[in-house]
Amino acid sequence: MEVCGSLPAGGGKVGKGVWAWTPEYHYSNYWDIGIATAAPYYTWYIQKVDGTNVYNQTVTDSAIHSHFLASNYYRGGAQNHSSTAANCGICYINPG
């Protein structure tokens, strides 16, 4: 089952240098993220419950970016590097 939400959770936008994370960790094996700003520049992350970042990617386009990984509990997040405030759509798949 695919579940989608927004970063920051609940709507709004984050400014340059600001982080946003999903509010909970989710049992998952796939994540994707997309941003809808004119000048996207951000790094997105997938993080385990112990705080280990298991994946990160710096993005400079508005395409949807995805990553498959071993099933575990993760949360997704992003840091905005652009001077334009932004928000992201983020999704995960619960494999079970």
Secondary structure, 3 states (H helix, E strand, C coil): CEEEEEECCCCCCECCCCEEECCCCEEEEEEEEEECCCCCCEEEEEEECCCCEEEEEEECCCCCEEEEEEEEEEEEEEEECCCCCECEEEEEECCC
